[in-house]
């Protein structure tokens, strides 16, 4: 199994008790969140960017993936990072955020930061028939829009790596994961920062508010960005998200003194 070049997982060690697991999204790769990982490392945090099961290789690999495989990837990353950091933050993009929130309901984490995380999949008549459809049409187009639409930083888009199509069978697993996430949100008690773009063409616009309302956390906040599409940590307002994440961690650590 060969990993796509430049899409490898990453680890940046720092002499700090604080560690961040930065997790990419559905059909994406660690490259999506690497810039954010580098930024957090410059703040002197240890950072681990795992590769989720069946990602960053071949689209065909996703056909055998199950949502618990993706959770296991995050749990493995947690076990590794816990060896060098005692205060762990889960940071996730899109499905990576859903995994982070779900894991935060049963793992001892200091805080959670999500970007572009869906509360549900946008309604589509095909969802009801995906089990059958996937046997005849294993891959579905991601969008009818022109390539690069929805991105404000076109240069970043040109270097973006993800599978070109959505594996139909894996969408079923994503739907199961989101159901589990929603059921888990009342059991998330760590501080949470939710970040979402008003120009996200993929995730339903009310997702952030829905997630916020269900969280059991006493400390939770929402941040809207304007000049980004779905992949916030690589788009035009990435620095805004990076700074907000670092400030959230510093504030959370300060309240723990």
C-alpha positions as CSV (number, residue, x, y, z in Angstrom):
1,X,0.0,0.0,0.0
2,X,1.6,3.2,-1.2
3,X,0.7,6.6,0.4
4,X,0.2,9.5,-2.0
5,X,3.4,11.7,-2.0
6,X,3.1,14.8,0.3
7,X,0.1,13.2,2.0
8,X,1.9,11.3,4.7
9,X,1.0,11.5,8.4
10,X,3.3,13.8,10.5
11,X,4.5,14.3,14.0
12,X,6.2,17.4,15.4
13,X,7.6,17.1,18.9
14,X,7.9,19.9,21.4
15,X,9.1,20.1,25.0
16,X,5.6,20.7,26.3
17,X,2.9,19.0,28.2
18,X,0.4,20.1,25.5
19,X,-0.2,17.9,22.5
20,X,-2.6,18.2,19.6
21,X,-4.0,15.5,17.3
22,X,-5.0,17.2,14.0
23,X,-7.2,15.0,11.9
24,X,-8.1,15.4,8.3
25,X,-11.5,14.9,6.6
26,X,-13.5,12.3,4.6
27,X,-11.5,11.3,1.4
28,X,-8.8,13.8,2.4
29,X,-5.3,13.4,3.6
30,X,-3.0,14.7,6.4
31,X,-1.8,17.4,4.0
32,X,-5.2,19.2,4.6
33,X,-4.2,19.9,8.2
34,X,-0.4,20.0,8.0
35,X,-0.1,23.8,7.8
36,X,-2.2,24.0,10.9
37,X,0.0,21.4,12.6
38,X,3.1,23.4,11.7
39,X,1.5,26.5,13.2
40,X,0.5,24.8,16.4
41,X,4.0,23.4,16.7
42,X,5.4,26.9,16.4
43,X,3.4,27.6,19.5
44,X,5.4,24.9,21.2
45,X,2.8,22.2,21.2
46,X,3.5,18.6,20.1
47,X,1.4,17.8,17.1
48,X,0.4,14.5,15.5
49,X,-1.4,14.4,12.2
50,X,-2.7,10.8,11.6
51,X,-3.7,9.2,8.4
52,X,-7.2,7.8,8.7
53,X,-7.8,4.2,7.7
54,X,-8.0,3.8,3.9
55,X,-7.2,7.4,3.1
56,X,-4.3,8.9,1.1
57,X,-3.8,5.7,-0.9
58,X,-6.4,4.6,-3.5
59,X,-10.1,5.4,-3.6
60,X,-10.8,1.6,-3.9
61,X,-9.4,1.2,-0.3
62,X,-12.3,3.2,1.1
63,X,-14.8,0.6,0.0
64,X,-13.8,-1.7,2.8
65,X,-13.6,1.0,5.4
66,X,-16.0,1.2,8.4
67,X,-16.5,4.1,10.7
68,X,-15.0,2.3,13.6
69,X,-11.8,1.9,11.6
70,X,-11.6,5.7,11.4
71,X,-12.2,6.0,15.2
72,X,-9.5,3.4,15.8
73,X,-7.1,5.5,13.8
74,X,-7.8,8.4,16.1
75,X,-7.6,6.3,19.2
76,X,-4.2,4.9,18.0
77,X,-3.0,8.5,17.6
78,X,-4.2,9.4,21.1
79,X,-2.3,6.4,22.6
80,X,0.9,7.6,20.8
81,X,0.6,11.2,21.7
82,X,-0.2,10.4,25.3
83,X,3.4,9.1,25.6
84,X,4.8,12.6,25.2
85,X,1.9,14.9,26.3
86,X,-0.4,15.0,29.3
87,X,-2.8,17.6,28.1
88,X,-4.3,16.5,24.7
89,X,-6.5,18.5,22.4
90,X,-8.4,17.0,19.5
91,X,-8.5,19.1,16.4
92,X,-10.4,18.0,13.3
93,X,-11.5,19.1,9.9
94,X,-14.9,18.0,8.7
95,X,-15.2,14.2,9.4
96,X,-12.0,14.6,11.5
97,X,-14.0,17.0,13.7
98,X,-16.8,14.4,14.0
99,X,-14.3,11.8,15.0
100,X,-12.8,14.2,17.5
101,X,-16.1,15.1,19.1
102,X,-17.1,11.4,19.3
103,X,-13.8,10.4,20.8
104,X,-14.0,13.3,23.3
105,X,-17.1,11.7,24.8
106,X,-15.0,8.8,26.1
107,X,-11.4,9.8,26.1
108,X,-9.8,12.1,28.6
109,X,-9.1,15.2,26.5
110,X,-8.4,18.8,27.5
111,X,-10.3,20.4,24.7
112,X,-11.7,20.0,21.1
113,X,-11.5,22.2,18.1
114,X,-13.5,21.4,14.9
115,X,-13.6,23.0,11.5
116,X,-16.3,22.5,8.9
117,X,-17.9,19.6,10.8
118,X,-21.3,18.4,9.6
119,X,-24.1,17.6,11.9
120,X,-25.7,15.5,9.2
121,X,-25.3,14.8,5.4
122,X,-27.2,17.2,3.1
123,X,-30.5,15.6,2.1
124,X,-30.2,13.5,-1.1
125,X,-32.7,10.9,-2.4
126,X,-29.8,8.6,-3.2
127,X,-28.8,8.2,0.5
128,X,-31.8,5.9,1.1
129,X,-30.6,3.6,-1.6
130,X,-26.8,3.7,-1.1
131,X,-26.6,0.2,0.1
132,X,-28.0,-1.1,-3.2
133,X,-26.5,1.7,-5.4
134,X,-23.0,1.0,-4.1
135,X,-23.0,-2.5,-5.5
136,X,-23.5,-1.1,-9.0
137,X,-22.0,2.3,-8.8
138,X,-19.2,2.2,-6.2
139,X,-18.1,5.9,-6.7
140,X,-20.2,9.0,-6.8
141,X,-19.2,12.5,-8.0
142,X,-18.4,15.0,-5.3
143,X,-20.0,18.0,-6.9
144,X,-21.5,19.4,-10.1
145,X,-19.5,22.6,-9.6
146,X,-16.5,23.6,-11.6
147,X,-13.1,22.4,-10.2
148,X,-11.8,24.9,-7.6
149,X,-15.1,26.5,-7.0
150,X,-15.7,27.2,-3.3
151,X,-12.0,28.0,-2.8
152,X,-10.8,31.5,-2.1
153,X,-7.1,30.6,-2.3
154,X,-6.8,29.2,-5.8
155,X,-3.1,28.4,-5.4
156,X,-3.8,26.3,-2.3
157,X,-6.6,24.5,-4.2
158,X,-4.1,23.6,-7.0
159,X,-2.0,21.7,-4.4
160,X,-5.0,20.1,-2.6
161,X,-5.1,16.3,-2.5
162,X,-8.1,14.2,-2.0
163,X,-9.9,11.3,-3.7
164,X,-11.6,12.6,-6.8
165,X,-14.9,10.8,-6.1
166,X,-16.8,9.7,-3.0
167,X,-16.9,6.0,-2.4
168,X,-20.6,5.2,-2.0
169,X,-20.1,2.5,0.6
170,X,-18.0,4.9,2.7
171,X,-20.8,7.5,2.7
172,X,-23.0,5.0,4.5
173,X,-20.2,4.7,7.1
174,X,-20.0,8.5,7.4
175,X,-23.7,8.7,8.0
176,X,-23.3,6.1,10.8
177,X,-20.5,8.1,12.3
178,X,-22.5,11.3,12.3
179,X,-25.4,9.5,14.1
180,X,-22.9,8.3,16.7
181,X,-21.4,11.8,17.1
182,X,-24.8,13.4,17.7
183,X,-25.7,10.8,20.3
184,X,-22.3,11.4,21.9
185,X,-22.4,15.2,22.1
186,X,-24.2,15.5,25.5
187,X,-21.3,13.4,26.9
188,X,-18.7,15.8,25.7
189,X,-17.7,18.0,28.7
190,X,-14.3,19.3,27.7
191,X,-14.1,22.9,26.3
192,X,-15.0,23.1,22.6
193,X,-14.3,25.6,19.8
194,X,-16.4,25.2,16.6
195,X,-15.2,26.9,13.4
196,X,-17.3,27.1,10.3
197,X,-17.3,29.1,7.0
198,X,-20.4,30.9,5.7
199,X,-19.2,29.8,2.3
200,X,-18.9,26.1,2.9
201,X,-20.6,24.5,-0.1
202,X,-20.4,20.9,1.3
203,X,-21.7,21.0,4.9
204,X,-25.2,22.1,5.8
205,X,-25.1,25.7,7.1
206,X,-26.9,25.0,10.4
207,X,-24.4,22.3,11.4
208,X,-22.4,24.4,13.8
209,X,-25.4,25.6,15.7
210,X,-26.8,22.1,15.9
211,X,-23.6,20.7,17.3
212,X,-23.2,23.6,19.7
213,X,-26.8,23.1,21.1
214,X,-26.2,19.4,21.8
215,X,-22.8,19.7,23.5
216,X,-22.6,18.9,27.2
217,X,-19.6,21.3,27.5
218,X,-20.0,24.3,29.9
219,X,-17.3,26.1,27.9
220,X,-18.1,26.2,24.2
221,X,-17.8,28.8,21.5
222,X,-18.5,29.3,17.8
223,X,-16.4,31.2,15.2
224,X,-17.6,32.1,11.7
225,X,-15.1,32.8,8.9
226,X,-16.1,34.4,5.6
227,X,-13.4,34.0,3.1
228,X,-12.9,30.3,3.1
229,X,-14.6,27.2,1.6
230,X,-14.9,23.8,3.2
231,X,-11.1,23.2,3.7
232,X,-10.6,26.0,6.2
233,X,-7.0,25.1,7.2
234,X,-5.8,25.5,3.6
235,X,-8.0,28.3,2.4
236,X,-7.7,32.1,2.6
237,X,-8.6,32.6,6.2
238,X,-6.6,29.7,7.6
239,X,-4.4,32.0,9.7
240,X,-7.6,33.3,11.5
241,X,-8.5,29.7,12.3
242,X,-4.9,28.9,13.4
243,X,-4.8,31.9,15.8
244,X,-8.2,31.1,17.2
245,X,-7.2,27.5,17.9
246,X,-3.9,28.6,19.6
247,X,-5.7,31.2,21.7
248,X,-8.4,28.7,22.7
249,X,-5.7,26.3,23.9
250,X,-3.9,29.0,25.8
251,X,-7.1,30.2,27.4
252,X,-8.1,26.7,28.3
253,X,-4.7,26.0,29.8
254,X,-4.9,29.3,31.7
255,X,-8.2,28.4,33.3
256,X,-6.6,25.1,34.5
257,X,-3.9,26.8,36.5
